[in-house]
Amino acid sequence: MLLLDGVLGLIVLGLWIFCLLDVISTDEHACRNLGKIAWVLIVLFFPLIGSIAWLVVGRPQESSTSSMPYKGNHGHPAFPEYDRPGRSVAANPDDDEAFLRGVRERAEEQRRAYRAKQRELGDNRPRELGEGDSTL
């Protein structure tokens, strides 16, 4: 009987340590149903029930360390960047005439605004040498 209690105690201790380390190493946003701090406290203060609860309802569905190279994934995210859902395909701006026309129009508008501001400032400030008049 004493041997069985010791073995069960070691199993519970191992499960508790595993779950505690798993909660600590899981990203905050990956924890389900509760925040990370709440899960740490539950597993820490209720070793058996907290560990089982973490495994059943708290642990992320997929591994939160799947993008970590030292965990066996070699740094590849779940979706390659070009296959990420909702990502628009980049177009070559040289091929897109409407884009280039918009860039030219915006640049010309900025030039006009700059010239108008310079004319406005030029009327209100004293003239300097080199602007067309010579005082000699």
N, CA, C and O atoms as CSV, one atom per row, in Angstrom:
chain,resi,resn,atom,element,x,y,z
A,1,MET,N,N,0.816,-1.183,0.000
A,1,MET,CA,C,0.000,0.000,0.000
A,1,MET,C,C,0.862,1.250,0.000
A,1,MET,O,O,0.570,2.210,-0.712
A,2,LEU,N,N,1.911,1.241,0.788
A,2,LEU,CA,C,2.813,2.382,0.854
A,2,LEU,C,C,3.512,2.581,-0.488
A,2,LEU,O,O,3.724,3.713,-0.921
A,3,LEU,N,N,3.867,1.487,-1.137
A,3,LEU,CA,C,4.516,1.572,-2.446
A,3,LEU,C,C,3.577,2.187,-3.478
A,3,LEU,O,O,4.001,3.004,-4.295
A,4,LEU,N,N,2.299,1.797,-3.445
A,4,LEU,CA,C,1.309,2.333,-4.385
A,4,LEU,C,C,1.100,3.825,-4.158
A,4,LEU,O,O,0.980,4.589,-5.116
A,5,ASP,N,N,1.057,4.244,-2.895
A,5,ASP,CA,C,0.919,5.669,-2.593
A,5,ASP,C,C,2.129,6.459,-3.085
A,5,ASP,O,O,1.986,7.570,-3.596
A,6,GLY,N,N,3.310,5.888,-2.931
A,6,GLY,CA,C,4.533,6.555,-3.390
A,6,GLY,C,C,4.567,6.698,-4.903
A,6,GLY,O,O,4.972,7.737,-5.423
A,7,VAL,N,N,4.139,5.651,-5.615
A,7,VAL,CA,C,4.116,5.685,-7.080
A,7,VAL,C,C,3.074,6.696,-7.572
A,7,VAL,O,O,3.342,7.474,-8.487
A,8,LEU,N,N,1.885,6.678,-6.957
A,8,LEU,CA,C,0.857,7.654,-7.349
A,8,LEU,C,C,1.305,9.083,-7.037
A,8,LEU,O,O,1.035,10.010,-7.801
A,9,GLY,N,N,1.988,9.245,-5.912
A,9,GLY,CA,C,2.512,10.565,-5.557
A,9,GLY,C,C,3.529,11.069,-6.567
A,9,GLY,O,O,3.525,12.246,-6.925
A,10,LEU,N,N,4.402,10.174,-7.029
A,10,LEU,CA,C,5.388,10.547,-8.043
A,10,LEU,C,C,4.719,10.877,-9.388
A,10,LEU,O,O,5.147,11.785,-10.100
A,11,ILE,N,N,3.677,10.131,-9.713
A,11,ILE,CA,C,2.950,10.408,-10.964
A,11,ILE,C,C,2.283,11.777,-10.897
A,11,ILE,O,O,2.354,12.553,-11.850
A,12,VAL,N,N,1.629,12.075,-9.762
A,12,VAL,CA,C,0.981,13.371,-9.587
A,12,VAL,C,C,2.032,14.489,-9.600
A,12,VAL,O,O,1.810,15.540,-10.202
A,13,LEU,N,N,3.165,14.268,-8.942
A,13,LEU,CA,C,4.237,15.258,-8.935
A,13,LEU,C,C,4.769,15.507,-10.351
A,13,LEU,O,O,4.979,16.654,-10.746
A,14,GLY,N,N,4.981,14.446,-11.098
A,14,GLY,CA,C,5.455,14.587,-12.478
A,14,GLY,C,C,4.443,15.333,-13.349
A,14,GLY,O,O,4.812,16.204,-14.136
A,15,LEU,N,N,3.157,14.978,-13.199
A,15,LEU,CA,C,2.111,15.657,-13.954
A,15,LEU,C,C,2.050,17.126,-13.568
A,15,LEU,O,O,1.894,17.988,-14.433
A,16,TRP,N,N,2.171,17.418,-12.285
A,16,TRP,CA,C,2.119,18.801,-11.795
A,16,TRP,C,C,3.275,19.627,-12.354
A,16,TRP,O,O,3.074,20.748,-12.822
A,17,ILE,N,N,4.478,19.073,-12.304
A,17,ILE,CA,C,5.651,19.788,-12.824
A,17,ILE,C,C,5.519,20.006,-14.327
A,17,ILE,O,O,5.809,21.094,-14.824
A,18,PHE,N,N,5.081,18.976,-15.056
A,18,PHE,CA,C,4.897,19.113,-16.504
A,18,PHE,C,C,3.886,20.216,-16.820
A,18,PHE,O,O,4.142,21.079,-17.660
A,19,CYS,N,N,2.751,20.182,-16.151
A,19,CYS,CA,C,1.700,21.172,-16.440
A,19,CYS,C,C,2.130,22.570,-16.030
A,19,CYS,O,O,1.835,23.535,-16.735
A,20,LEU,N,N,2.816,22.696,-14.910
A,20,LEU,CA,C,3.278,24.004,-14.474
A,20,LEU,C,C,4.274,24.592,-15.479
A,20,LEU,O,O,4.184,25.768,-15.832
A,21,LEU,N,N,5.206,23.783,-15.929
A,21,LEU,CA,C,6.159,24.258,-16.933
A,21,LEU,C,C,5.476,24.533,-18.271
A,21,LEU,O,O,5.857,25.463,-18.983
A,22,ASP,N,N,4.483,23.741,-18.610
A,22,ASP,CA,C,3.744,23.946,-19.857
A,22,ASP,C,C,2.964,25.255,-19.817
A,22,ASP,O,O,2.938,25.990,-20.804
A,23,VAL,N,N,2.331,25.553,-18.690
A,23,VAL,CA,C,1.594,26.815,-18.557
A,23,VAL,C,C,2.563,27.993,-18.646
A,23,VAL,O,O,2.278,28.978,-19.327
A,24,ILE,N,N,3.685,27.901,-17.977
A,24,ILE,CA,C,4.656,28.992,-17.964
A,24,ILE,C,C,5.227,29.232,-19.355
A,24,ILE,O,O,5.440,30.381,-19.741
A,25,SER,N,N,5.477,28.174,-20.112
A,25,SER,CA,C,6.094,28.337,-21.435
A,25,SER,C,C,5.083,28.649,-22.542
A,25,SER,O,O,5.486,28.956,-23.664
A,26,THR,N,N,3.798,28.579,-22.257
A,26,THR,CA,C,2.773,28.890,-23.253
A,26,THR,C,C,2.617,30.398,-23.379
A,26,THR,O,O,2.661,31.114,-22.378
A,27,ASP,N,N,2.435,30.884,-24.604
A,27,ASP,CA,C,2.216,32.310,-24.824
A,27,ASP,C,C,0.900,32.741,-24.187
A,27,ASP,O,O,-0.037,31.952,-24.067
A,28,GLU,N,N,0.848,34.003,-23.782
A,28,GLU,CA,C,-0.340,34.555,-23.115
A,28,GLU,C,C,-1.577,34.422,-23.993
A,28,GLU,O,O,-2.642,34.031,-23.514
A,29,HIS,N,N,-1.443,34.745,-25.266
A,29,HIS,CA,C,-2.607,34.721,-26.163
A,29,HIS,C,C,-3.043,33.306,-26.541
A,29,HIS,O,O,-4.136,33.119,-27.075
A,30,ALA,N,N,-2.210,32.322,-26.273
A,30,ALA,CA,C,-2.550,30.954,-26.670
A,30,ALA,C,C,-3.345,30.206,-25.599
A,30,ALA,O,O,-3.948,29.175,-25.895
A,31,CYS,N,N,-3.357,30.706,-24.363
A,31,CYS,CA,C,-4.106,30.037,-23.291
A,31,CYS,C,C,-5.598,30.138,-23.569
A,31,CYS,O,O,-6.099,31.190,-23.969
A,32,ARG,N,N,-6.298,29.038,-23.355
A,32,ARG,CA,C,-7.738,29.030,-23.576
A,32,ARG,C,C,-8.483,29.266,-22.276
A,32,ARG,O,O,-8.015,28.881,-21.205
A,33,ASN,N,N,-9.646,29.902,-22.371
A,33,ASN,CA,C,-10.633,30.062,-21.305
A,33,ASN,C,C,-10.229,30.977,-20.155
A,33,ASN,O,O,-11.112,31.605,-19.571
A,34,LEU,N,N,-8.994,31.090,-19.803
A,34,LEU,CA,C,-8.537,31.974,-18.734
A,34,LEU,C,C,-7.206,32.586,-19.143
A,34,LEU,O,O,-6.581,32.154,-20.112
A,35,GLY,N,N,-6.786,33.584,-18.403
A,35,GLY,CA,C,-5.480,34.181,-18.652
A,35,GLY,C,C,-4.359,33.292,-18.143
A,35,GLY,O,O,-4.591,32.343,-17.393
A,36,LYS,N,N,-3.154,33.607,-18.557
A,36,LYS,CA,C,-2.004,32.792,-18.192
A,36,LYS,C,C,-1.751,32.824,-16.681
A,36,LYS,O,O,-1.446,31.793,-16.082
A,37,ILE,N,N,-1.875,33.982,-16.076
A,37,ILE,CA,C,-1.630,34.089,-14.634
A,37,ILE,C,C,-2.640,33.250,-13.851
A,37,ILE,O,O,-2.285,32.602,-12.866
A,38,ALA,N,N,-3.893,33.264,-14.288
A,38,ALA,CA,C,-4.908,32.452,-13.617
A,38,ALA,C,C,-4.569,30.964,-13.729
A,38,ALA,O,O,-4.717,30.218,-12.761
A,39,TRP,N,N,-4.117,30.535,-14.906
A,39,TRP,CA,C,-3.755,29.127,-15.072
A,39,TRP,C,C,-2.552,28.759,-14.209
A,39,TRP,O,O,-2.518,27.676,-13.623
A,40,VAL,N,N,-1.579,29.638,-14.127
A,40,VAL,CA,C,-0.414,29.356,-13.270
A,40,VAL,C,C,-0.862,29.186,-11.828
A,40,VAL,O,O,-0.423,28.256,-11.150
A,41,LEU,N,N,-1.724,30.064,-11.353
A,41,LEU,CA,C,-2.185,29.966,-9.965
A,41,LEU,C,C,-3.018,28.709,-9.721
A,41,LEU,O,O,-2.873,28.056,-8.688
A,42,ILE,N,N,-3.885,28.375,-10.670
A,42,ILE,CA,C,-4.717,27.165,-10.510
A,42,ILE,C,C,-3.846,25.916,-10.458
A,42,ILE,O,O,-4.031,25.063,-9.590
A,43,VAL,N,N,-2.899,25.808,-11.382
A,43,VAL,CA,C,-2.037,24.621,-11.411
A,43,VAL,C,C,-1.113,24.601,-10.197
A,43,VAL,O,O,-0.804,23.535,-9.664
A,44,LEU,N,N,-0.675,25.771,-9.764
A,44,LEU,CA,C,0.237,25.845,-8.631
A,44,LEU,C,C,-0.438,25.458,-7.315
A,44,LEU,O,O,0.145,24.716,-6.525
A,45,PHE,N,N,-1.649,25.944,-7.067
A,45,PHE,CA,C,-2.318,25.712,-5.781
A,45,PHE,C,C,-3.197,24.456,-5.743
A,45,PHE,O,O,-3.495,23.950,-4.661
A,46,PHE,N,N,-3.609,23.955,-6.890
A,46,PHE,CA,C,-4.404,22.722,-6.957
A,46,PHE,C,C,-3.694,21.744,-7.889
A,46,PHE,O,O,-4.075,21.619,-9.052
A,47,PRO,N,N,-2.671,21.052,-7.398
A,47,PRO,CA,C,-1.809,20.263,-8.287
A,47,PRO,C,C,-2.540,19.242,-9.162
A,47,PRO,O,O,-2.344,19.249,-10.377
A,48,LEU,N,N,-3.354,18.388,-8.608
A,48,LEU,CA,C,-3.981,17.339,-9.413
A,48,LEU,C,C,-5.131,17.887,-10.247
A,48,LEU,O,O,-5.162,17.693,-11.463
A,49,ILE,N,N,-6.063,18.559,-9.614
A,49,ILE,CA,C,-7.230,19.084,-10.341
A,49,ILE,C,C,-6.814,20.186,-11.310
A,49,ILE,O,O,-7.317,20.245,-12.432
A,50,GLY,N,N,-5.903,21.058,-10.889
A,50,GLY,CA,C,-5.434,22.133,-11.752
A,50,GLY,C,C,-4.695,21.606,-12.970
A,50,GLY,O,O,-4.840,22.140,-14.070
A,51,SER,N,N,-3.898,20.554,-12.775
A,51,SER,CA,C,-3.161,19.964,-13.899
A,51,SER,C,C,-4.109,19.322,-14.902
A,51,SER,O,O,-3.957,19.488,-16.113
A,52,ILE,N,N,-5.077,18.595,-14.389
A,52,ILE,CA,C,-6.054,17.959,-15.285
A,52,ILE,C,C,-6.877,19.022,-16.003
A,52,ILE,O,O,-7.145,18.895,-17.198
A,53,ALA,N,N,-7.281,20.076,-15.281
A,53,ALA,CA,C,-8.048,21.157,-15.914
A,53,ALA,C,C,-7.228,21.838,-16.993
A,53,ALA,O,O,-7.760,22.158,-18.055
A,54,TRP,N,N,-5.941,22.067,-16.745
A,54,TRP,CA,C,-5.081,22.690,-17.764
A,54,TRP,C,C,-5.023,21.827,-19.015
A,54,TRP,O,O,-5.140,22.338,-20.128
A,55,LEU,N,N,-4.842,20.522,-18.839
A,55,LEU,CA,C,-4.732,19.631,-19.991
A,55,LEU,C,C,-6.043,19.551,-20.775
A,55,LEU,O,O,-6.026,19.425,-21.999
A,56,VAL,N,N,-7.184,19.624,-20.072
A,56,VAL,CA,C,-8.479,19.450,-20.731
A,56,VAL,C,C,-9.001,20.757,-21.329
A,56,VAL,O,O,-9.425,20.775,-22.485
A,57,VAL,N,N,-8.979,21.849,-20.566
A,57,VAL,CA,C,-9.644,23.067,-21.045
A,57,VAL,C,C,-8.734,24.272,-21.196
A,57,VAL,O,O,-9.183,25.304,-21.696
A,58,GLY,N,N,-7.489,24.190,-20.791
A,58,GLY,CA,C,-6.646,25.366,-20.844
A,58,GLY,C,C,-5.542,25.325,-21.875
A,58,GLY,O,O,-5.150,26.362,-22.411
A,59,ARG,N,N,-5.045,24.156,-22.155
A,59,ARG,CA,C,-3.905,24.017,-23.052
A,59,ARG,C,C,-4.322,24.338,-24.482
A,59,ARG,O,O,-5.422,23.975,-24.899
A,60,PRO,N,N,-3.456,25.016,-25.239
A,60,PRO,CA,C,-3.797,25.346,-26.631
A,60,PRO,C,C,-4.044,24.084,-27.455
A,60,PRO,O,O,-3.435,23.041,-27.219
A,61,GLN,N,N,-4.951,24.201,-28.428
A,61,GLN,CA,C,-5.272,23.062,-29.285
A,61,GLN,C,C,-4.063,22.616,-30.079
A,61,GLN,O,O,-3.718,21.434,-30.101
A,62,GLU,N,N,-3.418,23.577,-30.736
A,62,GLU,CA,C,-2.190,23.237,-31.457
A,62,GLU,C,C,-1.022,23.723,-30.635
A,62,GLU,O,O,-1.177,24.588,-29.774
A,63,SER,N,N,0.113,23.187,-30.888
A,63,SER,CA,C,1.283,23.538,-30.099
A,63,SER,C,C,1.622,25.004,-30.289
A,63,SER,O,O,1.765,25.473,-31.418
A,64,SER,N,N,1.753,25.737,-29.173
A,64,SER,CA,C,2.093,27.154,-29.254
A,64,SER,C,C,3.559,27.343,-29.609
A,64,SER,O,O,3.983,28.462,-29.898
A,65,THR,N,N,4.335,26.275,-29.591
A,65,THR,CA,C,5.753,26.373,-29.904
A,65,THR,C,C,6.056,25.842,-31.299
A,65,THR,O,O,7.203,25.506,-31.595
A,66,SER,N,N,5.033,25.761,-32.169
A,66,SER,CA,C,5.260,25.178,-33.487
A,66,SER,C,C,6.146,26.044,-34.356
A,66,SER,O,O,6.758,25.538,-35.297
A,67,SER,N,N,6.233,27.346,-34.068
A,67,SER,CA,C,7.075,28.203,-34.889
A,67,SER,C,C,8.469,28.380,-34.303
A,67,SER,O,O,9.276,29.130,-34.853
A,68,MET,N,N,8.768,27.703,-33.199
A,68,MET,CA,C,10.084,27.826,-32.598
A,68,MET,C,C,11.023,26.791,-33.209
A,68,MET,O,O,10.716,25.599,-33.200
A,69,PRO,N,N,12.160,27.232,-33.738
A,69,PRO,CA,C,13.034,26.303,-34.439
A,69,PRO,C,C,13.597,25.203,-33.555
A,69,PRO,O,O,13.855,24.105,-34.049
A,70,TYR,N,N,13.796,25.454,-32.271
A,70,TYR,CA,C,14.370,24.438,-31.412
A,70,TYR,C,C,13.337,23.409,-30.976
A,70,TYR,O,O,13.685,22.453,-30.284
A,71,LYS,N,N,12.073,23.579,-31.362
A,71,LYS,CA,C,11.037,22.611,-31.022
A,71,LYS,C,C,10.754,21.668,-32.186
A,71,LYS,O,O,9.804,20.887,-32.126
A,72,GLY,N,N,11.558,21.726,-33.239
A,72,GLY,CA,C,11.418,20.758,-34.315
A,72,GLY,C,C,10.772,21.291,-35.572
A,72,GLY,O,O,10.632,20.545,-36.541
A,73,ASN,N,N,10.368,22.556,-35.598
A,73,ASN,CA,C,9.694,23.072,-36.786
A,73,ASN,C,C,10.645,23.849,-37.678
A,73,ASN,O,O,10.258,24.241,-38.779
A,74,HIS,N,N,11.855,24.081,-37.249
A,74,HIS,CA,C,12.893,24.758,-38.019
A,74,HIS,C,C,12.474,26.150,-38.467
A,74,HIS,O,O,12.886,26.611,-39.532
A,75,GLY,N,N,11.655,26.825,-37.658
A,75,GLY,CA,C,11.334,28.220,-37.893
A,75,GLY,C,C,10.273,28.498,-38.919
A,75,GLY,O,O,10.047,29.664,-39.243
A,76,HIS,N,N,9.603,27.491,-39.454
A,76,HIS,CA,C,8.568,27.725,-40.445
A,76,HIS,C,C,7.237,27.963,-39.746
A,76,HIS,O,O,6.806,27.126,-38.954
A,77,PRO,N,N,6.572,29.092,-40.021
A,77,PRO,CA,C,5.262,29.327,-39.413
A,77,PRO,C,C,4.219,28.381,-39.983
A,77,PRO,O,O,4.484,27.651,-40.938
A,78,ALA,N,N,3.040,28.400,-39.395
A,78,ALA,CA,C,1.975,27.504,-39.835
A,78,ALA,C,C,1.607,27.744,-41.295
A,78,ALA,O,O,1.337,26.793,-42.028
A,79,PHE,N,N,1.592,29.017,-41.727
A,79,PHE,CA,C,1.324,29.346,-43.118
A,79,PHE,C,C,2.545,30.042,-43.698
A,79,PHE,O,O,3.031,31.010,-43.113
A,80,PRO,N,N,3.048,29.580,-44.825
A,80,PRO,CA,C,4.086,30.375,-45.486
A,80,PRO,C,C,3.484,31.735,-45.849
A,80,PRO,O,O,2.284,31.824,-46.110
A,81,GLU,N,N,4.278,32.764,-45.868
A,81,GLU,CA,C,3.768,34.124,-46.045
A,81,GLU,C,C,2.925,34.260,-47.317
A,81,GLU,O,O,1.924,34.976,-47.320
A,82,TYR,N,N,3.315,33.591,-48.374
A,82,TYR,CA,C,2.565,33.724,-49.628
A,82,TYR,C,C,1.269,32.919,-49.620
A,82,TYR,O,O,0.434,33.115,-50.502
A,83,ASP,N,N,1.072,32.020,-48.656
A,83,ASP,CA,C,-0.168,31.243,-48.562
A,83,ASP,C,C,-1.058,31.703,-47.412
A,83,ASP,O,O,-2.100,31.094,-47.167
A,84,ARG,N,N,-0.674,32.765,-46.699
A,84,ARG,CA,C,-1.442,33.221,-45.544
A,84,ARG,C,C,-2.840,33.644,-45.992
A,84,ARG,O,O,-2.966,34.417,-46.942
A,85,PRO,N,N,-3.899,33.154,-45.328
A,85,PRO,CA,C,-5.260,33.513,-45.723
A,85,PRO,C,C,-5.490,35.016,-45.602
A,85,PRO,O,O,-5.058,35.644,-44.635
A,86,GLY,N,N,-6.169,35.579,-46.583
A,86,GLY,CA,C,-6.505,36.993,-46.562
A,86,GLY,C,C,-5.400,37.905,-47.053
A,86,GLY,O,O,-5.583,39.122,-47.072
A,87,ARG,N,N,-4.276,37.368,-47.445
A,87,ARG,CA,C,-3.167,38.196,-47.920
A,87,ARG,C,C,-3.388,38.502,-49.389
A,87,ARG,O,O,-3.679,37.608,-50.183
A,88,SER,N,N,-3.249,39.769,-49.746
A,88,SER,CA,C,-3.399,40.129,-51.151
A,88,SER,C,C,-2.058,39.967,-51.854
A,88,SER,O,O,-0.997,40.145,-51.256
A,89,VAL,N,N,-2.127,39.636,-53.096
A,89,VAL,CA,C,-0.923,39.431,-53.882
A,89,VAL,C,C,-0.379,40.793,-54.294
A,89,VAL,O,O,-1.120,41.638,-54.795
A,90,ALA,N,N,0.890,40.998,-54.085
A,90,ALA,CA,C,1.509,42.261,-54.470
A,90,ALA,C,C,1.662,42.317,-55.982
A,90,ALA,O,O,2.078,41.350,-56.619
A,91,ALA,N,N,1.316,43.466,-56.538
A,91,ALA,CA,C,1.459,43.658,-57.980
A,91,ALA,C,C,2.699,44.491,-58.243
A,91,ALA,O,O,3.120,45.277,-57.395
A,92,ASN,N,N,3.274,44.321,-59.400
A,92,ASN,CA,C,4.422,45.109,-59.799
A,92,ASN,C,C,3.941,46.517,-60.124
A,92,ASN,O,O,3.128,46.676,-61.034
A,93,PRO,N,N,4.414,47.560,-59.408
A,93,PRO,CA,C,3.910,48.914,-59.654
A,93,PRO,C,C,4.230,49.421,-61.057
A,93,PRO,O,O,3.524,50.291,-61.566
A,94,ASP,N,N,5.274,48.897,-61.693
A,94,ASP,CA,C,5.587,49.330,-63.060
A,94,ASP,C,C,4.519,48.898,-64.045
A,94,ASP,O,O,4.324,49.545,-65.074
A,95,ASP,N,N,3.822,47.808,-63.739
A,95,ASP,CA,C,2.773,47.308,-64.626
A,95,ASP,C,C,1.427,47.962,-64.354
A,95,ASP,O,O,0.510,47.835,-65.166
A,96,ASP,N,N,1.290,48.647,-63.249
A,96,ASP,CA,C,0.001,49.207,-62.872
A,96,ASP,C,C,-0.022,50.704,-63.194
A,96,ASP,O,O,0.461,51.524,-62.413
A,97,GLU,N,N,-0.587,51.045,-64.348
A,97,GLU,CA,C,-0.607,52.433,-64.810
A,97,GLU,C,C,-1.430,53.339,-63.902
A,97,GLU,O,O,-1.065,54.497,-63.701
A,98,ALA,N,N,-2.522,52.842,-63.356
A,98,ALA,CA,C,-3.349,53.665,-62.481
A,98,ALA,C,C,-2.582,54.037,-61.212
A,98,ALA,O,O,-2.702,55.158,-60.717
A,99,PHE,N,N,-1.807,53.109,-60.696
A,99,PHE,CA,C,-0.991,53.389,-59.519
A,99,PHE,C,C,0.034,54.465,-59.824
A,99,PHE,O,O,0.194,55.411,-59.053
A,100,LEU,N,N,0.734,54.324,-60.956
A,100,LEU,CA,C,1.744,55.308,-61.327
A,100,LEU,C,C,1.120,56.679,-61.580
A,100,LEU,O,O,1.696,57.699,-61.201
A,101,ARG,N,N,-0.042,56.712,-62.213
A,101,ARG,CA,C,-0.730,57.981,-62.469
A,101,ARG,C,C,-1.081,58.661,-61.142
A,101,ARG,O,O,-0.921,59.874,-61.008
A,102,GLY,N,N,-1.554,57.896,-60.177
A,102,GLY,CA,C,-1.885,58.445,-58.862
A,102,GLY,C,C,-0.660,58.984,-58.147
A,102,GLY,O,O,-0.726,60.028,-57.498
A,103,VAL,N,N,0.471,58.272,-58.263
A,103,VAL,CA,C,1.705,58.737,-57.631
A,103,VAL,C,C,2.151,60.049,-58.273
A,103,VAL,O,O,2.550,60.980,-57.573
A,104,ARG,N,N,2.085,60.125,-59.606
A,104,ARG,CA,C,2.476,61.364,-60.296
A,104,ARG,C,C,1.568,62.524,-59.916
A,104,ARG,O,O,2.050,63.632,-59.678
A,105,GLU,N,N,0.261,62.288,-59.855
A,105,GLU,CA,C,-0.677,63.358,-59.490
A,105,GLU,C,C,-0.441,63.850,-58.069
A,105,GLU,O,O,-0.492,65.052,-57.806
A,106,ARG,N,N,-0.186,62.928,-57.162
A,106,ARG,CA,C,0.069,63.311,-55.772
A,106,ARG,C,C,1.366,64.107,-55.664
A,106,ARG,O,O,1.429,65.081,-54.914
A,107,ALA,N,N,2.403,63.706,-56.405
A,107,ALA,CA,C,3.666,64.435,-56.379
A,107,ALA,C,C,3.493,65.831,-56.961
A,107,ALA,O,O,4.034,66.798,-56.425
A,108,GLU,N,N,2.745,65.945,-58.053
A,108,GLU,CA,C,2.511,67.262,-58.659
A,108,GLU,C,C,1.706,68.167,-57.722
A,108,GLU,O,O,1.985,69.362,-57.627
A,109,GLU,N,N,0.718,67.609,-57.037
A,109,GLU,CA,C,-0.059,68.385,-56.077
A,109,GLU,C,C,0.823,68.877,-54.932
A,109,GLU,O,O,0.663,70.008,-54.473
A,110,GLN,N,N,1.742,68.047,-54.471
A,110,GLN,CA,C,2.666,68.460,-53.421
A,110,GLN,C,C,3.597,69.565,-53.912
A,110,GLN,O,O,3.904,70.496,-53.168
A,111,ARG,N,N,4.044,69.463,-55.159
A,111,ARG,CA,C,4.890,70.518,-55.733
A,111,ARG,C,C,4.131,71.835,-55.821
A,111,ARG,O,O,4.675,72.882,-55.469
A,112,ARG,N,N,2.866,71.799,-56.291
A,112,ARG,CA,C,2.057,73.017,-56.385
A,112,ARG,C,C,1.852,73.650,-55.012
A,112,ARG,O,O,1.945,74.868,-54.863
A,113,ALA,N,N,1.572,72.814,-54.010
A,113,ALA,CA,C,1.368,73.341,-52.660
A,113,ALA,C,C,2.652,73.957,-52.120
A,113,ALA,O,O,2.611,74.980,-51.438
A,114,TYR,N,N,3.778,73.346,-52.419
A,114,TYR,CA,C,5.059,73.890,-51.965
A,114,TYR,C,C,5.348,75.236,-52.627
A,114,TYR,O,O,5.756,76.185,-51.959
A,115,ARG,N,N,5.134,75.316,-53.945
A,115,ARG,CA,C,5.365,76.582,-54.663
A,115,ARG,C,C,4.443,77.680,-54.139
A,115,ARG,O,O,4.874,78.820,-53.969
A,116,ALA,N,N,3.178,77.345,-53.883
A,116,ALA,CA,C,2.241,78.348,-53.371
A,116,ALA,C,C,2.688,78.833,-51.990
A,116,ALA,O,O,2.602,80.025,-51.693
A,117,LYS,N,N,3.149,77.943,-51.174
A,117,LYS,CA,C,3.619,78.328,-49.848
A,117,LYS,C,C,4.856,79.196,-49.943
A,117,LYS,O,O,5.003,80.154,-49.184
A,118,GLN,N,N,5.754,78.871,-50.874
A,118,GLN,CA,C,6.949,79.673,-51.067
A,118,GLN,C,C,6.594,81.072,-51.570
A,118,GLN,O,O,7.192,82.056,-51.135
A,119,ARG,N,N,5.614,81.168,-52.495
A,119,ARG,CA,C,5.170,82.477,-52.981
A,119,ARG,C,C,4.564,83.288,-51.843
A,119,ARG,O,O,4.806,84.489,-51.728
A,120,GLU,N,N,3.775,82.624,-51.005
A,120,GLU,CA,C,3.143,83.302,-49.875
A,120,GLU,C,C,4.192,83.802,-48.885
A,120,GLU,O,O,4.106,84.929,-48.398
A,121,LEU,N,N,5.167,82.971,-48.595
A,121,LEU,CA,C,6.239,83.383,-47.689
A,121,LEU,C,C,7.134,84.429,-48.333
A,121,LEU,O,O,7.654,85.308,-47.646
A,122,GLY,N,N,7.318,84.343,-49.637
A,122,GLY,CA,C,8.173,85.286,-50.355
A,122,GLY,C,C,7.603,86.683,-50.359
A,122,GLY,O,O,8.370,87.646,-50.362
A,123,ASP,N,N,6.280,86.842,-50.358
A,123,ASP,CA,C,5.668,88.163,-50.350
A,123,ASP,C,C,5.777,88.813,-48.986
A,123,ASP,O,O,5.818,90.040,-48.896
A,124,ASN,N,N,5.824,88.029,-47.925
A,124,ASN,CA,C,5.817,88.569,-46.576
A,124,ASN,C,C,7.207,88.752,-45.982
A,124,ASN,O,O,7.331,89.415,-44.952
A,125,ARG,N,N,8.233,88.211,-46.565
A,125,ARG,CA,C,9.574,88.314,-45.997
A,125,ARG,C,C,10.403,89.307,-46.809
A,125,ARG,O,O,10.134,89.533,-47.989
A,126,PRO,N,N,11.399,89.888,-46.177
A,126,PRO,CA,C,12.259,90.805,-46.938
A,126,PRO,C,C,13.052,90.044,-47.987
A,126,PRO,O,O,13.434,88.894,-47.769
A,127,ARG,N,N,13.293,90.664,-49.092
A,127,ARG,CA,C,14.018,90.000,-50.174
A,127,ARG,C,C,15.484,89.900,-49.827
A,127,ARG,O,O,16.057,90.794,-49.203
A,128,GLU,N,N,16.078,88.809,-50.236
A,128,GLU,CA,C,17.486,88.589,-49.959
A,128,GLU,C,C,18.284,88.716,-51.242
A,128,GLU,O,O,17.730,88.657,-52.340
A,129,LEU,N,N,19.563,88.887,-51.098
A,129,LEU,CA,C,20.433,88.936,-52.270
A,129,LEU,C,C,20.384,87.607,-52.993
A,129,LEU,O,O,20.264,86.553,-52.368
A,130,GLY,N,N,20.475,87.658,-54.262
A,130,GLY,CA,C,20.488,86.430,-55.039
A,130,GLY,C,C,19.125,86.036,-55.538
A,130,GLY,O,O,19.003,85.027,-56.232
A,131,GLU,N,N,18.093,86.785,-55.216
A,131,GLU,CA,C,16.749,86.448,-55.681
A,131,GLU,C,C,16.379,87.262,-56.915
A,131,GLU,O,O,15.212,87.282,-57.308
A,132,GLY,N,N,17.338,87.927,-57.528
A,132,GLY,CA,C,17.034,88.648,-58.735
A,132,GLY,C,C,17.391,90.125,-58.671
A,132,GLY,O,O,17.648,90.745,-59.703
A,133,ASP,N,N,17.409,90.686,-57.491
A,133,ASP,CA,C,17.781,92.098,-57.340
A,133,ASP,C,C,19.186,92.190,-56.779
A,133,ASP,O,O,19.611,91.363,-55.973
A,134,SER,N,N,19.888,93.203,-57.217
A,134,SER,CA,C,21.221,93.451,-56.708
A,134,SER,C,C,21.245,94.817,-56.061
A,134,SER,O,O,20.697,95.772,-56.612
A,135,THR,N,N,21.871,94.927,-54.904
A,135,THR,CA,C,21.925,96.209,-54.221
A,135,THR,C,C,23.173,96.987,-54.574
A,135,THR,O,O,23.390,98.078,-54.045
A,136,LEU,N,N,23.981,96.463,-55.438
A,136,LEU,CA,C,25.211,97.151,-55.820
A,136,LEU,C,C,24.978,98.243,-56.779
A,136,LEU,O,O,25.924,98.914,-57.192
